[in-house]
Amino acid sequence: MATRLAGPSKAHPIGTLSLLLLSRVSLPTQLRYFRPPISLSYRFHQPLRHLSFSTLVILVPFRRTKSPLQDFIIGHRRWDYCLKTGFVGAFPQLDGKALTTSAGHILRLRRTSHLNINFVRRALLGLALIFLTCATLFELSPPFRYGVVGIVRCSRVAVAVLGAIWDYKALFSKSWADDSAGRAQRHLDYQSTHLSAARRIFNVLKQNGGIYVKLGQHMSSIQLIPMAWSSTMRPLQDQCLPTPYEHINQLFLEDVGVDIPQLFDRFDHEPIGVASLAQVHRARDRLTGKELAVKVMHPRLEEYQEIDTRTVVVMLGFVKWVFPEFEFSWLGEEMQENLPKEMDFRIEAANAARCAHDFSTLPSTTLKIPDVLWAKKRVLVMEYIKGGRFDDLEYLAQHKIDRNRASQELTRIFAQMVYLNGYFHADPHAGNLLIRPSLSSSRSPYNFEIVLLDHGLYFDLSEEFRVNYAKLWLSFLKPNSTAQRRKYAKLVGNISDENYDIFETAITGRVGMKGQGSLMAMQAQTREEQKLIQNVVMAQEGILVEILKILRNVPRRLLMILKVNDLTRSLDQALNTTHSPIRVWLILARFCELAIWNHEWAMIQASYRHNGLSLSLISNWFKAWWDFQKWHNSLQIVERFFDIYAGLSKNYMWFNGLVQGGIRGAQRQAAGLVTTS
């Protein structure tokens, strides 16, 4: 049975516009049957302006109730009226002509469309229920949240690592001409690739936070990696987000057993310092009224420690599989070994106590270690010390602290740790150092104290390592000592002759000591000049592979000592000191010579206890004593010369500032706040 549908002479405007926009199909002059609608999967992948007429039939409403979508598309509620006014009016060539179809097909069409709409509704309802269920589980179920966040964090790392691998694959597939232009282009391509890959990794480390930021901070302090990598990672030193007070209070309930107000009558909600693993709040003890600094670990850090560490290890293994010559597995090994120590504040308290004890035997020292009151695994309470950043020249000038002397004392502190104590702070950076005017009870010989913070990571050094490393540094200060340098480099760092030049640049921070050169004979270089020269060195053919070999073979403790060396050098430059960089190396030489003398004196004493007094023993003692006194007195004379030179330079800056800006200008230039041209 057929139904005859005739259209009016004028088309309804809404229906006409709807069909003109939604249909681009040229229809026949007479439709005998409606075809079944196309599949949902096809409809959802096609833009509305590409819909065919059969698709339009699905969009036409079949419900008997009013719908805004129906009124927008067709403008009328009834299906038959839509066909009469909209469809026929949209195509003038069909106006007045018979449009026949089968009533049975229309019924089947309506039934199928009802089923499709119900399917969509059920699908949307199911998706909504799934979303609500997942959101509820994420908030209430720690295992579910752990799994979801772990997958997201791992995926970010995987995408970034794969992107970096792709960058280097593209780089290594290139070829360059063997001329000056080709070498220049090769240098630019290497720099661009290093920077691109470093930015990828930087973004994911910053986004994931926690131990990933710690990893980036460690990379920023490694001198042997390309400059683009270390400089890109350096902002991670200061880009750490704080944990809200509510989470901190919950951590106190879990670890200490009481909430914050029960222990402190004042607890600043805003932290005074935020690091990758923890943050520090200022507080006042409820019982004693003493000002305290409360260090609290970020609560969710432990939750993702294991999966984050495994992710790093797996990704580094994948990099090694793709590029066998790129050996970064040592980074993962360091994380697995060191992170558990840094994430237990009881270990940090013990480290601080031992460091304070080591320096307590000295007649005087500028070092100040904050006293620790008590510690839990994730909470550390210590005395609050107010001071300025070590490199804050305004603060130094305000308190009349000699910046040259401050730089020298910082070098002495770390030299004492490395060469004499054999137990040193392995995470040094400017954020872990404060400087303040010395108190009346201070043991400092000067008018300031250097406060060392964050004692979470320390390393022991064997006596053999300390002595060999001291002899290596002394060989850098002596001319005509190339053979000795290579000998002790092999003993200290497993450095082969082929890789020695790279190692020498990393350990001294200078380029160009090949042959018989000495640190004492080299001219001073600015940090910009050092960066430029190191960039050129890093761009040499095959240099990156050689660097990675060194990083794979050197002891981890030596890498940490290199961090200490870089800290003292960089802070010396940040303070705009007027003494030569050689002045800092002379301090190291004094401690190296003292370490060698202590070792030889201990051996002489041991030989005397076992074999008694002999002529050879007396000869050995006299030779060791003479060498020590010769170096000690010689270095003392050279130090005095450089101190006089630094004083004259500061006086010149004062007079130059006086001419340019009066007394105020003289004071600012002498304090290093205004650099002379």
LINKABEL-V60642 format. One record per residue. N is the residue number from 1. D_FIRST is the distance of its C-alpha to the first C-alpha in Angstrom with 2 decimals. Layout:
n=N d_first=D_FIRST
n=N d_first=D_FIRST
This chain:
n=1 d_first=0.00
n=2 d_first=3.81
n=3 d_first=6.89
n=4 d_first=10.10
n=5 d_first=13.27
n=6 d_first=16.63
n=7 d_first=19.92
n=8 d_first=23.19
n=9 d_first=26.23
n=10 d_first=28.26
n=11 d_first=27.36
n=12 d_first=28.39
n=13 d_first=31.57
n=14 d_first=31.09
n=15 d_first=27.60
n=16 d_first=28.83
n=17 d_first=31.93
n=18 d_first=30.10
n=19 d_first=27.81
n=20 d_first=30.71
n=21 d_first=32.83
n=22 d_first=30.39
n=23 d_first=28.70
n=24 d_first=30.52
n=25 d_first=27.68
n=26 d_first=26.99
n=27 d_first=23.23
n=28 d_first=21.56
n=29 d_first=20.76
n=30 d_first=17.03
n=31 d_first=15.06
n=32 d_first=11.90
n=33 d_first=11.98
n=34 d_first=14.32
n=35 d_first=16.96
n=36 d_first=18.47
n=37 d_first=21.56
n=38 d_first=24.89
n=39 d_first=27.51
n=40 d_first=29.70
n=41 d_first=32.82
n=42 d_first=31.79
n=43 d_first=30.80
n=44 d_first=34.15
n=45 d_first=36.11
n=46 d_first=34.69
n=47 d_first=35.94
n=48 d_first=33.56
n=49 d_first=34.16
n=50 d_first=32.86
n=51 d_first=29.48
n=52 d_first=26.44
n=53 d_first=23.19
n=54 d_first=21.68
n=55 d_first=24.83
n=56 d_first=24.43
n=57 d_first=21.10
n=58 d_first=23.22
n=59 d_first=25.79
n=60 d_first=23.44
n=61 d_first=24.02
n=62 d_first=21.69
n=63 d_first=24.29
n=64 d_first=24.34
n=65 d_first=28.10
n=66 d_first=29.97
n=67 d_first=31.09
n=68 d_first=33.59
n=69 d_first=31.85
n=70 d_first=28.57
n=71 d_first=30.59
n=72 d_first=32.51
n=73 d_first=29.71
n=74 d_first=27.13
n=75 d_first=29.04
n=76 d_first=26.32
n=77 d_first=25.01
n=78 d_first=21.37
n=79 d_first=19.00
n=80 d_first=16.78
n=81 d_first=20.06
n=82 d_first=21.40
n=83 d_first=18.74
n=84 d_first=19.29
n=85 d_first=23.10
n=86 d_first=24.11
n=87 d_first=22.06
n=88 d_first=21.61
n=89 d_first=25.11
n=90 d_first=26.64
n=91 d_first=25.93
n=92 d_first=27.00
n=93 d_first=25.82
n=94 d_first=22.17
n=95 d_first=23.10
n=96 d_first=21.29
n=97 d_first=18.91
n=98 d_first=15.18
n=99 d_first=13.77
n=100 d_first=10.18
n=101 d_first=8.74
n=102 d_first=6.32
n=103 d_first=6.52
n=104 d_first=7.92
n=105 d_first=10.32
n=106 d_first=11.43
n=107 d_first=12.26
n=108 d_first=14.10
n=109 d_first=15.72
n=110 d_first=17.00
n=111 d_first=18.24
n=112 d_first=20.02
n=113 d_first=21.55
n=114 d_first=22.82
n=115 d_first=24.44
n=116 d_first=26.05
n=117 d_first=27.44
n=118 d_first=28.80
n=119 d_first=30.37
n=120 d_first=32.09
n=121 d_first=33.33
n=122 d_first=34.70
n=123 d_first=36.31
n=124 d_first=37.98
n=125 d_first=39.16
n=126 d_first=40.57
n=127 d_first=42.36
n=128 d_first=43.82
n=129 d_first=45.08
n=130 d_first=46.60
n=131 d_first=48.31
n=132 d_first=49.74
n=133 d_first=50.91
n=134 d_first=52.64
n=135 d_first=54.27
n=136 d_first=55.56
n=137 d_first=56.90
n=138 d_first=58.52
n=139 d_first=60.45
n=140 d_first=61.32
n=141 d_first=61.62
n=142 d_first=64.47
n=143 d_first=63.46
n=144 d_first=59.93
n=145 d_first=61.35
n=146 d_first=63.94
n=147 d_first=61.36
n=148 d_first=59.06
n=149 d_first=61.94
n=150 d_first=63.59
n=151 d_first=60.56
n=152 d_first=60.32
n=153 d_first=64.05
n=154 d_first=64.10
n=155 d_first=61.14
n=156 d_first=62.93
n=157 d_first=66.04
n=158 d_first=64.19
n=159 d_first=62.42
n=160 d_first=65.73
n=161 d_first=67.67
n=162 d_first=65.12
n=163 d_first=65.22
n=164 d_first=69.02
n=165 d_first=68.99
n=166 d_first=66.70
n=167 d_first=69.14
n=168 d_first=72.09
n=169 d_first=70.28
n=170 d_first=69.61
n=171 d_first=73.24
n=172 d_first=74.76
n=173 d_first=72.69
n=174 d_first=74.36
n=175 d_first=77.55
n=176 d_first=80.17
n=177 d_first=82.90
n=178 d_first=86.40
n=179 d_first=87.93
n=180 d_first=88.44
n=181 d_first=85.09
n=182 d_first=83.28
n=183 d_first=85.12
n=184 d_first=84.33
n=185 d_first=80.63
n=186 d_first=80.75
n=187 d_first=82.35
n=188 d_first=79.66
n=189 d_first=76.85
n=190 d_first=78.44
n=191 d_first=78.94
n=192 d_first=75.37
n=193 d_first=73.97
n=194 d_first=76.29
n=195 d_first=75.25
n=196 d_first=71.51
n=197 d_first=71.64
n=198 d_first=73.97
n=199 d_first=71.65
n=200 d_first=68.72
n=201 d_first=70.84
n=202 d_first=72.34
n=203 d_first=68.98
n=204 d_first=67.84
n=205 d_first=71.26
n=206 d_first=71.18
n=207 d_first=67.61
n=208 d_first=68.27
n=209 d_first=71.67
n=210 d_first=74.09
n=211 d_first=75.73
n=212 d_first=73.90
n=213 d_first=75.88
n=214 d_first=78.99
n=215 d_first=78.22
n=216 d_first=77.87
n=217 d_first=81.14
n=218 d_first=82.87
n=219 d_first=81.52
n=220 d_first=82.75
n=221 d_first=86.30
n=222 d_first=86.51
n=223 d_first=88.62
n=224 d_first=87.81
n=225 d_first=84.11
n=226 d_first=83.10
n=227 d_first=83.82
n=228 d_first=80.20
n=229 d_first=79.22
n=230 d_first=82.06
n=231 d_first=81.78
n=232 d_first=78.00
n=233 d_first=78.40
n=234 d_first=81.26
n=235 d_first=79.17
n=236 d_first=78.05
n=237 d_first=81.54
n=238 d_first=80.57
n=239 d_first=76.77
n=240 d_first=76.31
n=241 d_first=74.21
n=242 d_first=75.80
n=243 d_first=74.53
n=244 d_first=73.87
n=245 d_first=76.52
n=246 d_first=74.25
n=247 d_first=73.83
n=248 d_first=77.58
n=249 d_first=78.37
n=250 d_first=76.07
n=251 d_first=77.90
n=252 d_first=81.20
n=253 d_first=79.92
n=254 d_first=78.93
n=255 d_first=82.04
n=256 d_first=84.80
n=257 d_first=83.62
n=258 d_first=84.03
n=259 d_first=82.29
n=260 d_first=83.83
n=261 d_first=85.33
n=262 d_first=87.41
n=263 d_first=89.20
n=264 d_first=89.43
n=265 d_first=90.06
n=266 d_first=88.63
n=267 d_first=85.98
n=268 d_first=84.57
n=269 d_first=80.79
n=270 d_first=80.82
n=271 d_first=82.32
n=272 d_first=85.28
n=273 d_first=84.15
n=274 d_first=80.98
n=275 d_first=81.02
n=276 d_first=78.48
n=277 d_first=79.38
n=278 d_first=80.80
n=279 d_first=81.73
n=280 d_first=84.92
n=281 d_first=85.33
n=282 d_first=88.48
n=283 d_first=89.50
n=284 d_first=92.52
n=285 d_first=93.72
n=286 d_first=93.62
n=287 d_first=96.91
n=288 d_first=99.11
n=289 d_first=97.57
n=290 d_first=97.77
n=291 d_first=95.42
n=292 d_first=93.18
n=293 d_first=90.62
n=294 d_first=87.76
n=295 d_first=85.86
n=296 d_first=82.46
n=297 d_first=80.09
n=298 d_first=76.48
n=299 d_first=74.85
n=300 d_first=71.87
n=301 d_first=73.96
n=302 d_first=74.79
n=303 d_first=71.17
n=304 d_first=70.26
n=305 d_first=73.66
n=306 d_first=72.99
n=307 d_first=69.57
n=308 d_first=70.80
n=309 d_first=73.87
n=310 d_first=71.93
n=311 d_first=69.49
n=312 d_first=72.42
n=313 d_first=74.01
n=314 d_first=70.81
n=315 d_first=70.13
n=316 d_first=73.74
n=317 d_first=73.52
n=318 d_first=70.41
n=319 d_first=72.29
n=320 d_first=75.14
n=321 d_first=72.78
n=322 d_first=71.36
n=323 d_first=74.78
n=324 d_first=77.48
n=325 d_first=80.18
n=326 d_first=78.70
n=327 d_first=80.26
n=328 d_first=79.28
n=329 d_first=79.25
n=330 d_first=82.43
n=331 d_first=80.50
n=332 d_first=78.40
n=333 d_first=81.55
n=334 d_first=83.22
n=335 d_first=80.33
n=336 d_first=80.38
n=337 d_first=84.14
n=338 d_first=84.74
n=339 d_first=81.77
n=340 d_first=82.62
n=341 d_first=86.11
n=342 d_first=84.95
n=343 d_first=82.47
n=344 d_first=85.22
n=345 d_first=87.39
n=346 d_first=90.04
n=347 d_first=90.77
n=348 d_first=91.00
n=349 d_first=93.51
n=350 d_first=95.62
n=351 d_first=95.52
n=352 d_first=96.68
n=353 d_first=99.51
n=354 d_first=100.71
n=355 d_first=100.62
n=356 d_first=102.61
n=357 d_first=105.12
n=358 d_first=105.58
n=359 d_first=106.53
n=360 d_first=108.64
n=361 d_first=111.45
n=362 d_first=111.90
n=363 d_first=114.65
n=364 d_first=112.20
n=365 d_first=108.62
n=366 d_first=106.16
n=367 d_first=103.28
n=368 d_first=101.81
n=369 d_first=99.38
n=370 d_first=97.70
n=371 d_first=98.78
n=372 d_first=96.02
n=373 d_first=96.06
n=374 d_first=93.47
n=375 d_first=90.42
n=376 d_first=87.35
n=377 d_first=84.93
n=378 d_first=82.77
n=379 d_first=85.21
n=380 d_first=88.56
n=381 d_first=90.92
n=382 d_first=93.83
n=383 d_first=96.17
n=384 d_first=94.83
n=385 d_first=96.62
n=386 d_first=96.20
n=387 d_first=96.63
n=388 d_first=95.22
n=389 d_first=93.42
n=390 d_first=95.92
n=391 d_first=94.96
n=392 d_first=94.98
n=393 d_first=97.82
n=394 d_first=97.72
n=395 d_first=98.34
n=396 d_first=101.17
n=397 d_first=102.82
n=398 d_first=102.51
n=399 d_first=104.34
n=400 d_first=106.78
n=401 d_first=105.63
n=402 d_first=106.77
n=403 d_first=103.67
n=404 d_first=105.79
n=405 d_first=107.22
n=406 d_first=103.81
n=407 d_first=102.44
n=408 d_first=105.50
n=409 d_first=105.31
n=410 d_first=101.66
n=411 d_first=102.64
n=412 d_first=105.47
n=413 d_first=103.21
n=414 d_first=100.80
n=415 d_first=103.65
n=416 d_first=105.33
n=417 d_first=102.16
n=418 d_first=101.58
n=419 d_first=105.10
n=420 d_first=107.12
n=421 d_first=104.95
n=422 d_first=102.46
n=423 d_first=99.74
n=424 d_first=97.63
n=425 d_first=94.72
n=426 d_first=91.85
n=427 d_first=89.39
n=428 d_first=91.40
n=429 d_first=89.86
n=430 d_first=90.74
n=431 d_first=88.55
n=432 d_first=90.70
n=433 d_first=93.93
n=434 d_first=95.53
n=435 d_first=98.93
n=436 d_first=100.98
n=437 d_first=104.58
n=438 d_first=106.77
n=439 d_first=107.88
n=440 d_first=111.43
n=441 d_first=110.74
n=442 d_first=109.22
n=443 d_first=110.68
n=444 d_first=109.71
n=445 d_first=112.63
n=446 d_first=110.83
n=447 d_first=109.25
n=448 d_first=105.72
n=449 d_first=103.77
n=450 d_first=100.77
n=451 d_first=98.19
n=452 d_first=96.12
n=453 d_first=92.77
n=454 d_first=90.01
n=455 d_first=91.95
n=456 d_first=88.98
n=457 d_first=89.76
n=458 d_first=93.25
n=459 d_first=94.60
n=460 d_first=97.82
n=461 d_first=99.86
n=462 d_first=102.31
n=463 d_first=105.86
n=464 d_first=105.63
n=465 d_first=102.57
n=466 d_first=104.18
n=467 d_first=107.38
n=468 d_first=105.71
n=469 d_first=103.43
n=470 d_first=106.49
n=471 d_first=108.27
n=472 d_first=105.25
n=473 d_first=105.28
n=474 d_first=109.02
n=475 d_first=108.61
n=476 d_first=106.30
n=477 d_first=109.17
n=478 d_first=111.73
n=479 d_first=112.04
n=480 d_first=112.48
n=481 d_first=110.54
n=482 d_first=107.58
n=483 d_first=108.37
n=484 d_first=108.61
n=485 d_first=105.31
n=486 d_first=103.47
n=487 d_first=105.26
n=488 d_first=104.30
n=489 d_first=100.77
n=490 d_first=100.29
n=491 d_first=101.84
n=492 d_first=99.84
n=493 d_first=96.44
n=494 d_first=96.31
n=495 d_first=96.28
n=496 d_first=96.87
n=497 d_first=98.92
n=498 d_first=95.83
n=499 d_first=94.17
n=500 d_first=97.33
n=501 d_first=97.00
n=502 d_first=93.55
n=503 d_first=94.86
n=504 d_first=97.90
n=505 d_first=95.76
n=506 d_first=93.65
n=507 d_first=96.59
n=508 d_first=98.75
n=509 d_first=96.10
n=510 d_first=98.02
n=511 d_first=97.44
n=512 d_first=100.31
n=513 d_first=102.72
n=514 d_first=102.81
n=515 d_first=106.26
n=516 d_first=109.19
n=517 d_first=107.70
n=518 d_first=108.03
n=519 d_first=106.17
n=520 d_first=109.46
n=521 d_first=109.66
n=522 d_first=106.13
n=523 d_first=105.39
n=524 d_first=103.13
n=525 d_first=99.47
n=526 d_first=96.91
n=527 d_first=93.66
n=528 d_first=91.81
n=529 d_first=94.13
n=530 d_first=93.61
n=531 d_first=89.82
n=532 d_first=90.02
n=533 d_first=92.28
n=534 d_first=90.26
n=535 d_first=87.05
n=536 d_first=88.80
n=537 d_first=90.03
n=538 d_first=86.59
n=539 d_first=85.11
n=540 d_first=87.45
n=541 d_first=86.11
n=542 d_first=85.36
n=543 d_first=86.79
n=544 d_first=83.73
n=545 d_first=83.89
n=546 d_first=87.60
n=547 d_first=87.01
n=548 d_first=84.49
n=549 d_first=87.05
n=550 d_first=89.56
n=551 d_first=87.17
n=552 d_first=86.39
n=553 d_first=90.06
n=554 d_first=91.91
n=555 d_first=92.51
n=556 d_first=90.26
n=557 d_first=93.33
n=558 d_first=94.41
n=559 d_first=91.09
n=560 d_first=91.67
n=561 d_first=95.19
n=562 d_first=93.79
n=563 d_first=91.64
n=564 d_first=94.85
n=565 d_first=96.56
n=566 d_first=93.71
n=567 d_first=93.74
n=568 d_first=97.43
n=569 d_first=97.21
n=570 d_first=94.19
n=571 d_first=95.67
n=572 d_first=98.99
n=573 d_first=97.25
n=574 d_first=95.15
n=575 d_first=98.40
n=576 d_first=99.83
n=577 d_first=103.00
n=578 d_first=106.06
n=579 d_first=107.40
n=580 d_first=106.45
n=581 d_first=103.86
n=582 d_first=106.84
n=583 d_first=108.06
n=584 d_first=105.17
n=585 d_first=105.82
n=586 d_first=109.47
n=587 d_first=108.48
n=588 d_first=106.44
n=589 d_first=109.44
n=590 d_first=111.71
n=591 d_first=109.46
n=592 d_first=109.03
n=593 d_first=112.79
n=594 d_first=113.23
n=595 d_first=110.67
n=596 d_first=112.53
n=597 d_first=115.88
n=598 d_first=114.66
n=599 d_first=113.35
n=600 d_first=116.58
n=601 d_first=118.71
n=602 d_first=116.77
n=603 d_first=117.33
n=604 d_first=121.04
n=605 d_first=121.31
n=606 d_first=119.55
n=607 d_first=121.88
n=608 d_first=124.88
n=609 d_first=123.83
n=610 d_first=123.40
n=611 d_first=126.17
n=612 d_first=128.58
n=613 d_first=130.20
n=614 d_first=130.80
n=615 d_first=131.70
n=616 d_first=128.29
n=617 d_first=126.61
n=618 d_first=128.76
n=619 d_first=127.99
n=620 d_first=124.24
n=621 d_first=124.48
n=622 d_first=126.50
n=623 d_first=124.13
n=624 d_first=121.06
n=625 d_first=122.86
n=626 d_first=124.07
n=627 d_first=120.63
n=628 d_first=119.15
n=629 d_first=121.86
n=630 d_first=121.70
n=631 d_first=117.97
n=632 d_first=118.14
n=633 d_first=120.87
n=634 d_first=119.48
n=635 d_first=116.05
n=636 d_first=117.68
n=637 d_first=119.51
n=638 d_first=116.40
n=639 d_first=114.43
n=640 d_first=117.14
n=641 d_first=116.94
n=642 d_first=113.17
n=643 d_first=113.52
n=644 d_first=116.10
n=645 d_first=113.82
n=646 d_first=110.90
n=647 d_first=113.16
n=648 d_first=114.34
n=649 d_first=110.76
n=650 d_first=109.85
n=651 d_first=112.92
n=652 d_first=111.98
n=653 d_first=108.49
n=654 d_first=110.13
n=655 d_first=112.39
n=656 d_first=109.61
n=657 d_first=107.45
n=658 d_first=110.45
n=659 d_first=110.80
n=660 d_first=107.12
n=661 d_first=106.27
n=662 d_first=109.35
n=663 d_first=109.90
n=664 d_first=106.23
n=665 d_first=105.30
n=666 d_first=108.08
n=667 d_first=106.85
n=668 d_first=103.25
n=669 d_first=104.21
n=670 d_first=106.58
n=671 d_first=103.83
n=672 d_first=101.47
n=673 d_first=99.08
n=674 d_first=99.68
n=675 d_first=99.98
n=676 d_first=102.60
n=677 d_first=101.64
